[in-house]
Amino acid sequence: MIVKIMDPAGPSFPGVHYNDKKIDKGTGELMLIKNFPSFINESSSKEEVRNYLRAISIGNKKVLKPQFHAMISTKFQGHSKDELTKIAENFMDEMKYGAQPFIVVFHSDTDNNHAHIVTTRVDKQTGKKINDSYERLKAQKALSVTMDKLYGQKPEEELNKLFGYKIGSISQLETLLNRNGYKIGKNTDDINSLTF
């Protein structure tokens, strides 16, 4: 299971448009529309969803790129669309976005089931920017806590088990980790270390 935080985007909320295109193609399915007013629901247009997120966001002129867009992916079809939706909802709570209006869209256009989440970084109650410092690191922790809470899965134990295999090269390690839902990369601060 991996989570990826997309780069922040402007007030046009391109993540809503991207997911709507997937739905139109038949490779996406709107699974959850949460914390929106009752007049915005599963049958609402992407413009209505975007306009509502935009209306919240324009309350804080300092936030130039208010879109929060994340993707949670499972290994192959390891989790169903309903399970991924529940994971996404819990993940948003852990990320402190749980009270925000957000959508969850399931995608079936790759070998790995995955769900996209889109919301605004501007708190709908206070109008202040939600703290996004170390957001990618927080996302890894939030997903880890979510998986432990829902399934009793601890990524540390899973990684330790994988590191128990005999590995002859970095490329073998990379293949092993990729097949189990992890990515490996070089740490830009230290060329002799790797990050997961």
MODELLER restraints for C-alpha pairs under 7 A, 6 or more apart:
rsr = mdl.restraints
at = mdl.atoms
rsr.add(forms.Gaussian(group=physical.xy_distance, feature=features.Distance(at['CA:1:A'], at['CA:73:A']), mean=5.64, stdev=0.5))
rsr.add(forms.Gaussian(group=physical.xy_distance, feature=features.Distance(at['CA:1:A'], at['CA:74:A']), mean=4.46, stdev=0.5))
rsr.add(forms.Gaussian(group=physical.xy_distance, feature=features.Distance(at['CA:1:A'], at['CA:75:A']), mean=6.21, stdev=0.5))
rsr.add(forms.Gaussian(group=physical.xy_distance, feature=features.Distance(at['CA:1:A'], at['CA:181:A']), mean=5.35, stdev=0.5))
rsr.add(forms.Gaussian(group=physical.xy_distance, feature=features.Distance(at['CA:2:A'], at['CA:72:A']), mean=5.75, stdev=0.5))
rsr.add(forms.Gaussian(group=physical.xy_distance, feature=features.Distance(at['CA:2:A'], at['CA:73:A']), mean=5.33, stdev=0.5))
rsr.add(forms.Gaussian(group=physical.xy_distance, feature=features.Distance(at['CA:2:A'], at['CA:74:A']), mean=6.58, stdev=0.5))
rsr.add(forms.Gaussian(group=physical.xy_distance, feature=features.Distance(at['CA:2:A'], at['CA:181:A']), mean=6.18, stdev=0.5))
rsr.add(forms.Gaussian(group=physical.xy_distance, feature=features.Distance(at['CA:2:A'], at['CA:182:A']), mean=6.56, stdev=0.5))
rsr.add(forms.Gaussian(group=physical.xy_distance, feature=features.Distance(at['CA:3:A'], at['CA:71:A']), mean=5.61, stdev=0.5))
rsr.add(forms.Gaussian(group=physical.xy_distance, feature=features.Distance(at['CA:3:A'], at['CA:72:A']), mean=4.42, stdev=0.5))
rsr.add(forms.Gaussian(group=physical.xy_distance, feature=features.Distance(at['CA:3:A'], at['CA:73:A']), mean=6.36, stdev=0.5))
rsr.add(forms.Gaussian(group=physical.xy_distance, feature=features.Distance(at['CA:3:A'], at['CA:139:A']), mean=6.85, stdev=0.5))
rsr.add(forms.Gaussian(group=physical.xy_distance, feature=features.Distance(at['CA:3:A'], at['CA:140:A']), mean=6.65, stdev=0.5))
rsr.add(forms.Gaussian(group=physical.xy_distance, feature=features.Distance(at['CA:4:A'], at['CA:70:A']), mean=5.64, stdev=0.5))
rsr.add(forms.Gaussian(group=physical.xy_distance, feature=features.Distance(at['CA:4:A'], at['CA:71:A']), mean=5.19, stdev=0.5))
rsr.add(forms.Gaussian(group=physical.xy_distance, feature=features.Distance(at['CA:4:A'], at['CA:72:A']), mean=6.52, stdev=0.5))
rsr.add(forms.Gaussian(group=physical.xy_distance, feature=features.Distance(at['CA:5:A'], at['CA:69:A']), mean=6.16, stdev=0.5))
rsr.add(forms.Gaussian(group=physical.xy_distance, feature=features.Distance(at['CA:5:A'], at['CA:70:A']), mean=4.44, stdev=0.5))
rsr.add(forms.Gaussian(group=physical.xy_distance, feature=features.Distance(at['CA:5:A'], at['CA:71:A']), mean=6.50, stdev=0.5))
rsr.add(forms.Gaussian(group=physical.xy_distance, feature=features.Distance(at['CA:5:A'], at['CA:136:A']), mean=6.18, stdev=0.5))
rsr.add(forms.Gaussian(group=physical.xy_distance, feature=features.Distance(at['CA:6:A'], at['CA:69:A']), mean=5.44, stdev=0.5))
rsr.add(forms.Gaussian(group=physical.xy_distance, feature=features.Distance(at['CA:6:A'], at['CA:70:A']), mean=5.73, stdev=0.5))
rsr.add(forms.Gaussian(group=physical.xy_distance, feature=features.Distance(at['CA:8:A'], at['CA:65:A']), mean=5.55, stdev=0.5))
rsr.add(forms.Gaussian(group=physical.xy_distance, feature=features.Distance(at['CA:8:A'], at['CA:66:A']), mean=6.75, stdev=0.5))
rsr.add(forms.Gaussian(group=physical.xy_distance, feature=features.Distance(at['CA:8:A'], at['CA:67:A']), mean=5.60, stdev=0.5))
rsr.add(forms.Gaussian(group=physical.xy_distance, feature=features.Distance(at['CA:8:A'], at['CA:68:A']), mean=6.07, stdev=0.5))
rsr.add(forms.Gaussian(group=physical.xy_distance, feature=features.Distance(at['CA:9:A'], at['CA:65:A']), mean=4.70, stdev=0.5))
rsr.add(forms.Gaussian(group=physical.xy_distance, feature=features.Distance(at['CA:9:A'], at['CA:66:A']), mean=6.38, stdev=0.5))
rsr.add(forms.Gaussian(group=physical.xy_distance, feature=features.Distance(at['CA:9:A'], at['CA:67:A']), mean=5.12, stdev=0.5))
rsr.add(forms.Gaussian(group=physical.xy_distance, feature=features.Distance(at['CA:10:A'], at['CA:64:A']), mean=6.13, stdev=0.5))
rsr.add(forms.Gaussian(group=physical.xy_distance, feature=features.Distance(at['CA:10:A'], at['CA:65:A']), mean=4.05, stdev=0.5))
rsr.add(forms.Gaussian(group=physical.xy_distance, feature=features.Distance(at['CA:10:A'], at['CA:66:A']), mean=5.92, stdev=0.5))
rsr.add(forms.Gaussian(group=physical.xy_distance, feature=features.Distance(at['CA:10:A'], at['CA:67:A']), mean=6.26, stdev=0.5))
rsr.add(forms.Gaussian(group=physical.xy_distance, feature=features.Distance(at['CA:11:A'], at['CA:54:A']), mean=5.92, stdev=0.5))
rsr.add(forms.Gaussian(group=physical.xy_distance, feature=features.Distance(at['CA:11:A'], at['CA:65:A']), mean=6.19, stdev=0.5))
rsr.add(forms.Gaussian(group=physical.xy_distance, feature=features.Distance(at['CA:11:A'], at['CA:66:A']), mean=6.04, stdev=0.5))
rsr.add(forms.Gaussian(group=physical.xy_distance, feature=features.Distance(at['CA:11:A'], at['CA:67:A']), mean=6.77, stdev=0.5))
rsr.add(forms.Gaussian(group=physical.xy_distance, feature=features.Distance(at['CA:13:A'], at['CA:50:A']), mean=6.14, stdev=0.5))
rsr.add(forms.Gaussian(group=physical.xy_distance, feature=features.Distance(at['CA:13:A'], at['CA:67:A']), mean=5.78, stdev=0.5))
rsr.add(forms.Gaussian(group=physical.xy_distance, feature=features.Distance(at['CA:15:A'], at['CA:69:A']), mean=6.43, stdev=0.5))
rsr.add(forms.Gaussian(group=physical.xy_distance, feature=features.Distance(at['CA:15:A'], at['CA:118:A']), mean=6.26, stdev=0.5))
rsr.add(forms.Gaussian(group=physical.xy_distance, feature=features.Distance(at['CA:16:A'], at['CA:46:A']), mean=6.45, stdev=0.5))
rsr.add(forms.Gaussian(group=physical.xy_distance, feature=features.Distance(at['CA:16:A'], at['CA:50:A']), mean=6.65, stdev=0.5))
rsr.add(forms.Gaussian(group=physical.xy_distance, feature=features.Distance(at['CA:16:A'], at['CA:118:A']), mean=6.73, stdev=0.5))
rsr.add(forms.Gaussian(group=physical.xy_distance, feature=features.Distance(at['CA:17:A'], at['CA:46:A']), mean=6.67, stdev=0.5))
rsr.add(forms.Gaussian(group=physical.xy_distance, feature=features.Distance(at['CA:19:A'], at['CA:28:A']), mean=6.91, stdev=0.5))
rsr.add(forms.Gaussian(group=physical.xy_distance, feature=features.Distance(at['CA:19:A'], at['CA:105:A']), mean=6.63, stdev=0.5))
rsr.add(forms.Gaussian(group=physical.xy_distance, feature=features.Distance(at['CA:20:A'], at['CA:46:A']), mean=6.65, stdev=0.5))
rsr.add(forms.Gaussian(group=physical.xy_distance, feature=features.Distance(at['CA:22:A'], at['CA:28:A']), mean=4.67, stdev=0.5))
rsr.add(forms.Gaussian(group=physical.xy_distance, feature=features.Distance(at['CA:23:A'], at['CA:29:A']), mean=5.46, stdev=0.5))
rsr.add(forms.Gaussian(group=physical.xy_distance, feature=features.Distance(at['CA:27:A'], at['CA:107:A']), mean=5.67, stdev=0.5))
rsr.add(forms.Gaussian(group=physical.xy_distance, feature=features.Distance(at['CA:27:A'], at['CA:108:A']), mean=5.25, stdev=0.5))
rsr.add(forms.Gaussian(group=physical.xy_distance, feature=features.Distance(at['CA:27:A'], at['CA:109:A']), mean=5.45, stdev=0.5))
rsr.add(forms.Gaussian(group=physical.xy_distance, feature=features.Distance(at['CA:28:A'], at['CA:105:A']), mean=6.30, stdev=0.5))
rsr.add(forms.Gaussian(group=physical.xy_distance, feature=features.Distance(at['CA:28:A'], at['CA:106:A']), mean=5.42, stdev=0.5))
rsr.add(forms.Gaussian(group=physical.xy_distance, feature=features.Distance(at['CA:28:A'], at['CA:107:A']), mean=4.42, stdev=0.5))
rsr.add(forms.Gaussian(group=physical.xy_distance, feature=features.Distance(at['CA:28:A'], at['CA:108:A']), mean=6.33, stdev=0.5))
rsr.add(forms.Gaussian(group=physical.xy_distance, feature=features.Distance(at['CA:29:A'], at['CA:105:A']), mean=5.44, stdev=0.5))
rsr.add(forms.Gaussian(group=physical.xy_distance, feature=features.Distance(at['CA:29:A'], at['CA:106:A']), mean=5.15, stdev=0.5))
rsr.add(forms.Gaussian(group=physical.xy_distance, feature=features.Distance(at['CA:29:A'], at['CA:107:A']), mean=6.63, stdev=0.5))
rsr.add(forms.Gaussian(group=physical.xy_distance, feature=features.Distance(at['CA:30:A'], at['CA:104:A']), mean=6.22, stdev=0.5))
rsr.add(forms.Gaussian(group=physical.xy_distance, feature=features.Distance(at['CA:30:A'], at['CA:105:A']), mean=4.46, stdev=0.5))
rsr.add(forms.Gaussian(group=physical.xy_distance, feature=features.Distance(at['CA:30:A'], at['CA:106:A']), mean=6.42, stdev=0.5))
rsr.add(forms.Gaussian(group=physical.xy_distance, feature=features.Distance(at['CA:31:A'], at['CA:85:A']), mean=6.60, stdev=0.5))
rsr.add(forms.Gaussian(group=physical.xy_distance, feature=features.Distance(at['CA:31:A'], at['CA:104:A']), mean=5.59, stdev=0.5))
rsr.add(forms.Gaussian(group=physical.xy_distance, feature=features.Distance(at['CA:31:A'], at['CA:105:A']), mean=5.47, stdev=0.5))
rsr.add(forms.Gaussian(group=physical.xy_distance, feature=features.Distance(at['CA:31:A'], at['CA:106:A']), mean=6.45, stdev=0.5))
rsr.add(forms.Gaussian(group=physical.xy_distance, feature=features.Distance(at['CA:32:A'], at['CA:103:A']), mean=5.51, stdev=0.5))
rsr.add(forms.Gaussian(group=physical.xy_distance, feature=features.Distance(at['CA:32:A'], at['CA:104:A']), mean=5.01, stdev=0.5))
rsr.add(forms.Gaussian(group=physical.xy_distance, feature=features.Distance(at['CA:33:A'], at['CA:41:A']), mean=6.52, stdev=0.5))
rsr.add(forms.Gaussian(group=physical.xy_distance, feature=features.Distance(at['CA:33:A'], at['CA:42:A']), mean=6.70, stdev=0.5))
rsr.add(forms.Gaussian(group=physical.xy_distance, feature=features.Distance(at['CA:33:A'], at['CA:102:A']), mean=5.97, stdev=0.5))
rsr.add(forms.Gaussian(group=physical.xy_distance, feature=features.Distance(at['CA:33:A'], at['CA:103:A']), mean=4.51, stdev=0.5))
rsr.add(forms.Gaussian(group=physical.xy_distance, feature=features.Distance(at['CA:33:A'], at['CA:104:A']), mean=6.60, stdev=0.5))
rsr.add(forms.Gaussian(group=physical.xy_distance, feature=features.Distance(at['CA:34:A'], at['CA:101:A']), mean=5.47, stdev=0.5))
rsr.add(forms.Gaussian(group=physical.xy_distance, feature=features.Distance(at['CA:34:A'], at['CA:102:A']), mean=5.45, stdev=0.5))
rsr.add(forms.Gaussian(group=physical.xy_distance, feature=features.Distance(at['CA:34:A'], at['CA:103:A']), mean=6.34, stdev=0.5))
rsr.add(forms.Gaussian(group=physical.xy_distance, feature=features.Distance(at['CA:35:A'], at['CA:99:A']), mean=6.60, stdev=0.5))
rsr.add(forms.Gaussian(group=physical.xy_distance, feature=features.Distance(at['CA:35:A'], at['CA:100:A']), mean=6.13, stdev=0.5))
rsr.add(forms.Gaussian(group=physical.xy_distance, feature=features.Distance(at['CA:35:A'], at['CA:101:A']), mean=4.35, stdev=0.5))
rsr.add(forms.Gaussian(group=physical.xy_distance, feature=features.Distance(at['CA:35:A'], at['CA:102:A']), mean=6.80, stdev=0.5))
rsr.add(forms.Gaussian(group=physical.xy_distance, feature=features.Distance(at['CA:36:A'], at['CA:101:A']), mean=5.16, stdev=0.5))
rsr.add(forms.Gaussian(group=physical.xy_distance, feature=features.Distance(at['CA:40:A'], at['CA:48:A']), mean=6.97, stdev=0.5))
rsr.add(forms.Gaussian(group=physical.xy_distance, feature=features.Distance(at['CA:40:A'], at['CA:49:A']), mean=6.92, stdev=0.5))
rsr.add(forms.Gaussian(group=physical.xy_distance, feature=features.Distance(at['CA:53:A'], at['CA:119:A']), mean=6.95, stdev=0.5))
rsr.add(forms.Gaussian(group=physical.xy_distance, feature=features.Distance(at['CA:53:A'], at['CA:120:A']), mean=6.10, stdev=0.5))
rsr.add(forms.Gaussian(group=physical.xy_distance, feature=features.Distance(at['CA:56:A'], at['CA:122:A']), mean=6.71, stdev=0.5))
rsr.add(forms.Gaussian(group=physical.xy_distance, feature=features.Distance(at['CA:56:A'], at['CA:124:A']), mean=5.86, stdev=0.5))
rsr.add(forms.Gaussian(group=physical.xy_distance, feature=features.Distance(at['CA:57:A'], at['CA:66:A']), mean=6.31, stdev=0.5))
rsr.add(forms.Gaussian(group=physical.xy_distance, feature=features.Distance(at['CA:57:A'], at['CA:120:A']), mean=6.62, stdev=0.5))
rsr.add(forms.Gaussian(group=physical.xy_distance, feature=features.Distance(at['CA:57:A'], at['CA:122:A']), mean=5.45, stdev=0.5))
rsr.add(forms.Gaussian(group=physical.xy_distance, feature=features.Distance(at['CA:59:A'], at['CA:127:A']), mean=5.94, stdev=0.5))
rsr.add(forms.Gaussian(group=physical.xy_distance, feature=features.Distance(at['CA:60:A'], at['CA:127:A']), mean=6.01, stdev=0.5))
rsr.add(forms.Gaussian(group=physical.xy_distance, feature=features.Distance(at['CA:60:A'], at['CA:128:A']), mean=6.67, stdev=0.5))
rsr.add(forms.Gaussian(group=physical.xy_distance, feature=features.Distance(at['CA:63:A'], at['CA:129:A']), mean=6.95, stdev=0.5))
rsr.add(forms.Gaussian(group=physical.xy_distance, feature=features.Distance(at['CA:66:A'], at['CA:120:A']), mean=5.30, stdev=0.5))
rsr.add(forms.Gaussian(group=physical.xy_distance, feature=features.Distance(at['CA:66:A'], at['CA:121:A']), mean=4.98, stdev=0.5))
rsr.add(forms.Gaussian(group=physical.xy_distance, feature=features.Distance(at['CA:66:A'], at['CA:122:A']), mean=6.47, stdev=0.5))
rsr.add(forms.Gaussian(group=physical.xy_distance, feature=features.Distance(at['CA:67:A'], at['CA:119:A']), mean=6.03, stdev=0.5))
rsr.add(forms.Gaussian(group=physical.xy_distance, feature=features.Distance(at['CA:67:A'], at['CA:120:A']), mean=4.80, stdev=0.5))
rsr.add(forms.Gaussian(group=physical.xy_distance, feature=features.Distance(at['CA:67:A'], at['CA:121:A']), mean=6.07, stdev=0.5))
rsr.add(forms.Gaussian(group=physical.xy_distance, feature=features.Distance(at['CA:68:A'], at['CA:118:A']), mean=5.64, stdev=0.5))
rsr.add(forms.Gaussian(group=physical.xy_distance, feature=features.Distance(at['CA:68:A'], at['CA:119:A']), mean=5.22, stdev=0.5))
rsr.add(forms.Gaussian(group=physical.xy_distance, feature=features.Distance(at['CA:68:A'], at['CA:120:A']), mean=5.46, stdev=0.5))
rsr.add(forms.Gaussian(group=physical.xy_distance, feature=features.Distance(at['CA:68:A'], at['CA:121:A']), mean=5.88, stdev=0.5))
rsr.add(forms.Gaussian(group=physical.xy_distance, feature=features.Distance(at['CA:69:A'], at['CA:117:A']), mean=5.55, stdev=0.5))
rsr.add(forms.Gaussian(group=physical.xy_distance, feature=features.Distance(at['CA:69:A'], at['CA:118:A']), mean=4.55, stdev=0.5))
rsr.add(forms.Gaussian(group=physical.xy_distance, feature=features.Distance(at['CA:69:A'], at['CA:119:A']), mean=6.68, stdev=0.5))
rsr.add(forms.Gaussian(group=physical.xy_distance, feature=features.Distance(at['CA:70:A'], at['CA:116:A']), mean=5.70, stdev=0.5))
rsr.add(forms.Gaussian(group=physical.xy_distance, feature=features.Distance(at['CA:70:A'], at['CA:117:A']), mean=5.16, stdev=0.5))
rsr.add(forms.Gaussian(group=physical.xy_distance, feature=features.Distance(at['CA:70:A'], at['CA:118:A']), mean=6.69, stdev=0.5))
rsr.add(forms.Gaussian(group=physical.xy_distance, feature=features.Distance(at['CA:71:A'], at['CA:114:A']), mean=6.79, stdev=0.5))
rsr.add(forms.Gaussian(group=physical.xy_distance, feature=features.Distance(at['CA:71:A'], at['CA:115:A']), mean=5.60, stdev=0.5))
rsr.add(forms.Gaussian(group=physical.xy_distance, feature=features.Distance(at['CA:71:A'], at['CA:116:A']), mean=4.39, stdev=0.5))
rsr.add(forms.Gaussian(group=physical.xy_distance, feature=features.Distance(at['CA:71:A'], at['CA:117:A']), mean=6.23, stdev=0.5))
rsr.add(forms.Gaussian(group=physical.xy_distance, feature=features.Distance(at['CA:72:A'], at['CA:114:A']), mean=5.50, stdev=0.5))
rsr.add(forms.Gaussian(group=physical.xy_distance, feature=features.Distance(at['CA:72:A'], at['CA:115:A']), mean=5.38, stdev=0.5))
rsr.add(forms.Gaussian(group=physical.xy_distance, feature=features.Distance(at['CA:72:A'], at['CA:116:A']), mean=6.55, stdev=0.5))
rsr.add(forms.Gaussian(group=physical.xy_distance, feature=features.Distance(at['CA:73:A'], at['CA:112:A']), mean=6.49, stdev=0.5))
rsr.add(forms.Gaussian(group=physical.xy_distance, feature=features.Distance(at['CA:73:A'], at['CA:113:A']), mean=5.93, stdev=0.5))
rsr.add(forms.Gaussian(group=physical.xy_distance, feature=features.Distance(at['CA:73:A'], at['CA:114:A']), mean=4.08, stdev=0.5))
rsr.add(forms.Gaussian(group=physical.xy_distance, feature=features.Distance(at['CA:73:A'], at['CA:115:A']), mean=6.51, stdev=0.5))
rsr.add(forms.Gaussian(group=physical.xy_distance, feature=features.Distance(at['CA:74:A'], at['CA:112:A']), mean=5.90, stdev=0.5))
rsr.add(forms.Gaussian(group=physical.xy_distance, feature=features.Distance(at['CA:74:A'], at['CA:113:A']), mean=5.69, stdev=0.5))
rsr.add(forms.Gaussian(group=physical.xy_distance, feature=features.Distance(at['CA:74:A'], at['CA:114:A']), mean=6.15, stdev=0.5))
rsr.add(forms.Gaussian(group=physical.xy_distance, feature=features.Distance(at['CA:74:A'], at['CA:181:A']), mean=6.79, stdev=0.5))
rsr.add(forms.Gaussian(group=physical.xy_distance, feature=features.Distance(at['CA:75:A'], at['CA:112:A']), mean=5.49, stdev=0.5))
rsr.add(forms.Gaussian(group=physical.xy_distance, feature=features.Distance(at['CA:75:A'], at['CA:180:A']), mean=6.50, stdev=0.5))
rsr.add(forms.Gaussian(group=physical.xy_distance, feature=features.Distance(at['CA:75:A'], at['CA:181:A']), mean=5.38, stdev=0.5))
rsr.add(forms.Gaussian(group=physical.xy_distance, feature=features.Distance(at['CA:76:A'], at['CA:111:A']), mean=5.43, stdev=0.5))
rsr.add(forms.Gaussian(group=physical.xy_distance, feature=features.Distance(at['CA:76:A'], at['CA:112:A']), mean=3.92, stdev=0.5))
rsr.add(forms.Gaussian(group=physical.xy_distance, feature=features.Distance(at['CA:76:A'], at['CA:113:A']), mean=6.00, stdev=0.5))
rsr.add(forms.Gaussian(group=physical.xy_distance, feature=features.Distance(at['CA:77:A'], at['CA:112:A']), mean=5.85, stdev=0.5))
rsr.add(forms.Gaussian(group=physical.xy_distance, feature=features.Distance(at['CA:77:A'], at['CA:113:A']), mean=5.35, stdev=0.5))
rsr.add(forms.Gaussian(group=physical.xy_distance, feature=features.Distance(at['CA:81:A'], at['CA:106:A']), mean=6.08, stdev=0.5))
rsr.add(forms.Gaussian(group=physical.xy_distance, feature=features.Distance(at['CA:84:A'], at['CA:115:A']), mean=6.48, stdev=0.5))
rsr.add(forms.Gaussian(group=physical.xy_distance, feature=features.Distance(at['CA:85:A'], at['CA:104:A']), mean=6.64, stdev=0.5))
rsr.add(forms.Gaussian(group=physical.xy_distance, feature=features.Distance(at['CA:87:A'], at['CA:146:A']), mean=6.63, stdev=0.5))
rsr.add(forms.Gaussian(group=physical.xy_distance, feature=features.Distance(at['CA:90:A'], at['CA:146:A']), mean=6.04, stdev=0.5))
rsr.add(forms.Gaussian(group=physical.xy_distance, feature=features.Distance(at['CA:91:A'], at['CA:142:A']), mean=5.77, stdev=0.5))
rsr.add(forms.Gaussian(group=physical.xy_distance, feature=features.Distance(at['CA:91:A'], at['CA:143:A']), mean=5.80, stdev=0.5))
rsr.add(forms.Gaussian(group=physical.xy_distance, feature=features.Distance(at['CA:91:A'], at['CA:146:A']), mean=5.91, stdev=0.5))
rsr.add(forms.Gaussian(group=physical.xy_distance, feature=features.Distance(at['CA:92:A'], at['CA:98:A']), mean=4.84, stdev=0.5))
rsr.add(forms.Gaussian(group=physical.xy_distance, feature=features.Distance(at['CA:94:A'], at['CA:142:A']), mean=5.18, stdev=0.5))
rsr.add(forms.Gaussian(group=physical.xy_distance, feature=features.Distance(at['CA:95:A'], at['CA:139:A']), mean=6.71, stdev=0.5))
rsr.add(forms.Gaussian(group=physical.xy_distance, feature=features.Distance(at['CA:95:A'], at['CA:142:A']), mean=6.10, stdev=0.5))
rsr.add(forms.Gaussian(group=physical.xy_distance, feature=features.Distance(at['CA:100:A'], at['CA:119:A']), mean=6.94, stdev=0.5))
rsr.add(forms.Gaussian(group=physical.xy_distance, feature=features.Distance(at['CA:100:A'], at['CA:123:A']), mean=6.78, stdev=0.5))
rsr.add(forms.Gaussian(group=physical.xy_distance, feature=features.Distance(at['CA:100:A'], at['CA:124:A']), mean=6.43, stdev=0.5))
rsr.add(forms.Gaussian(group=physical.xy_distance, feature=features.Distance(at['CA:101:A'], at['CA:119:A']), mean=6.10, stdev=0.5))
rsr.add(forms.Gaussian(group=physical.xy_distance, feature=features.Distance(at['CA:102:A'], at['CA:117:A']), mean=6.74, stdev=0.5))
rsr.add(forms.Gaussian(group=physical.xy_distance, feature=features.Distance(at['CA:102:A'], at['CA:118:A']), mean=5.54, stdev=0.5))
rsr.add(forms.Gaussian(group=physical.xy_distance, feature=features.Distance(at['CA:102:A'], at['CA:119:A']), mean=4.57, stdev=0.5))
rsr.add(forms.Gaussian(group=physical.xy_distance, feature=features.Distance(at['CA:103:A'], at['CA:117:A']), mean=5.58, stdev=0.5))
rsr.add(forms.Gaussian(group=physical.xy_distance, feature=features.Distance(at['CA:103:A'], at['CA:118:A']), mean=5.53, stdev=0.5))
rsr.add(forms.Gaussian(group=physical.xy_distance, feature=features.Distance(at['CA:103:A'], at['CA:119:A']), mean=6.88, stdev=0.5))
rsr.add(forms.Gaussian(group=physical.xy_distance, feature=features.Distance(at['CA:104:A'], at['CA:115:A']), mean=6.41, stdev=0.5))
rsr.add(forms.Gaussian(group=physical.xy_distance, feature=features.Distance(at['CA:104:A'], at['CA:116:A']), mean=5.61, stdev=0.5))
rsr.add(forms.Gaussian(group=physical.xy_distance, feature=features.Distance(at['CA:104:A'], at['CA:117:A']), mean=4.65, stdev=0.5))
rsr.add(forms.Gaussian(group=physical.xy_distance, feature=features.Distance(at['CA:104:A'], at['CA:118:A']), mean=6.94, stdev=0.5))
rsr.add(forms.Gaussian(group=physical.xy_distance, feature=features.Distance(at['CA:105:A'], at['CA:115:A']), mean=5.38, stdev=0.5))
rsr.add(forms.Gaussian(group=physical.xy_distance, feature=features.Distance(at['CA:105:A'], at['CA:116:A']), mean=5.20, stdev=0.5))
rsr.add(forms.Gaussian(group=physical.xy_distance, feature=features.Distance(at['CA:105:A'], at['CA:117:A']), mean=6.59, stdev=0.5))
rsr.add(forms.Gaussian(group=physical.xy_distance, feature=features.Distance(at['CA:106:A'], at['CA:114:A']), mean=5.97, stdev=0.5))
rsr.add(forms.Gaussian(group=physical.xy_distance, feature=features.Distance(at['CA:106:A'], at['CA:115:A']), mean=4.27, stdev=0.5))
rsr.add(forms.Gaussian(group=physical.xy_distance, feature=features.Distance(at['CA:106:A'], at['CA:116:A']), mean=6.49, stdev=0.5))
rsr.add(forms.Gaussian(group=physical.xy_distance, feature=features.Distance(at['CA:107:A'], at['CA:113:A']), mean=6.42, stdev=0.5))
rsr.add(forms.Gaussian(group=physical.xy_distance, feature=features.Distance(at['CA:107:A'], at['CA:114:A']), mean=5.50, stdev=0.5))
rsr.add(forms.Gaussian(group=physical.xy_distance, feature=features.Distance(at['CA:107:A'], at['CA:115:A']), mean=5.77, stdev=0.5))
rsr.add(forms.Gaussian(group=physical.xy_distance, feature=features.Distance(at['CA:121:A'], at['CA:129:A']), mean=5.69, stdev=0.5))
rsr.add(forms.Gaussian(group=physical.xy_distance, feature=features.Distance(at['CA:121:A'], at['CA:130:A']), mean=5.38, stdev=0.5))
rsr.add(forms.Gaussian(group=physical.xy_distance, feature=features.Distance(at['CA:122:A'], at['CA:128:A']), mean=5.58, stdev=0.5))
rsr.add(forms.Gaussian(group=physical.xy_distance, feature=features.Distance(at['CA:122:A'], at['CA:129:A']), mean=4.48, stdev=0.5))
rsr.add(forms.Gaussian(group=physical.xy_distance, feature=features.Distance(at['CA:122:A'], at['CA:130:A']), mean=5.86, stdev=0.5))
rsr.add(forms.Gaussian(group=physical.xy_distance, feature=features.Distance(at['CA:123:A'], at['CA:129:A']), mean=5.97, stdev=0.5))
rsr.add(forms.Gaussian(group=physical.xy_distance, feature=features.Distance(at['CA:123:A'], at['CA:130:A']), mean=5.97, stdev=0.5))
rsr.add(forms.Gaussian(group=physical.xy_distance, feature=features.Distance(at['CA:144:A'], at['CA:154:A']), mean=6.64, stdev=0.5))
rsr.add(forms.Gaussian(group=physical.xy_distance, feature=features.Distance(at['CA:144:A'], at['CA:155:A']), mean=6.51, stdev=0.5))
rsr.add(forms.Gaussian(group=physical.xy_distance, feature=features.Distance(at['CA:147:A'], at['CA:153:A']), mean=5.44, stdev=0.5))
rsr.add(forms.Gaussian(group=physical.xy_distance, feature=features.Distance(at['CA:148:A'], at['CA:154:A']), mean=5.65, stdev=0.5))
rsr.add(forms.Gaussian(group=physical.xy_distance, feature=features.Distance(at['CA:167:A'], at['CA:173:A']), mean=6.19, stdev=0.5))
rsr.add(forms.Gaussian(group=physical.xy_distance, feature=features.Distance(at['CA:174:A'], at['CA:184:A']), mean=6.01, stdev=0.5))
rsr.add(forms.Gaussian(group=physical.xy_distance, feature=features.Distance(at['CA:177:A'], at['CA:183:A']), mean=6.30, stdev=0.5))
rsr.add(forms.Gaussian(group=physical.xy_distance, feature=features.Distance(at['CA:182:A'], at['CA:196:A']), mean=6.77, stdev=0.5))
rsr.add(forms.Gaussian(group=physical.xy_distance, feature=features.Distance(at['CA:183:A'], at['CA:196:A']), mean=5.68, stdev=0.5))
rsr.add(forms.Gaussian(group=physical.xy_distance, feature=features.Distance(at['CA:184:A'], at['CA:194:A']), mean=6.78, stdev=0.5))
rsr.add(forms.Gaussian(group=physical.xy_distance, feature=features.Distance(at['CA:184:A'], at['CA:195:A']), mean=5.82, stdev=0.5))
rsr.add(forms.Gaussian(group=physical.xy_distance, feature=features.Distance(at['CA:184:A'], at['CA:196:A']), mean=4.85, stdev=0.5))
rsr.add(forms.Gaussian(group=physical.xy_distance, feature=features.Distance(at['CA:185:A'], at['CA:194:A']), mean=5.65, stdev=0.5))
rsr.add(forms.Gaussian(group=physical.xy_distance, feature=features.Distance(at['CA:185:A'], at['CA:195:A']), mean=5.34, stdev=0.5))
rsr.add(forms.Gaussian(group=physical.xy_distance, feature=features.Distance(at['CA:185:A'], at['CA:196:A']), mean=6.58, stdev=0.5))
rsr.add(forms.Gaussian(group=physical.xy_distance, feature=features.Distance(at['CA:186:A'], at['CA:193:A']), mean=6.29, stdev=0.5))
rsr.add(forms.Gaussian(group=physical.xy_distance, feature=features.Distance(at['CA:186:A'], at['CA:194:A']), mean=4.55, stdev=0.5))
rsr.add(forms.Gaussian(group=physical.xy_distance, feature=features.Distance(at['CA:186:A'], at['CA:195:A']), mean=5.94, stdev=0.5))
rsr.add(forms.Gaussian(group=physical.xy_distance, feature=features.Distance(at['CA:187:A'], at['CA:193:A']), mean=5.67, stdev=0.5))
rsr.add(forms.Gaussian(group=physical.xy_distance, feature=features.Distance(at['CA:187:A'], at['CA:194:A']), mean=5.16, stdev=0.5))
rsr.add(forms.Gaussian(group=physical.xy_distance, feature=features.Distance(at['CA:187:A'], at['CA:195:A']), mean=5.60, stdev=0.5))
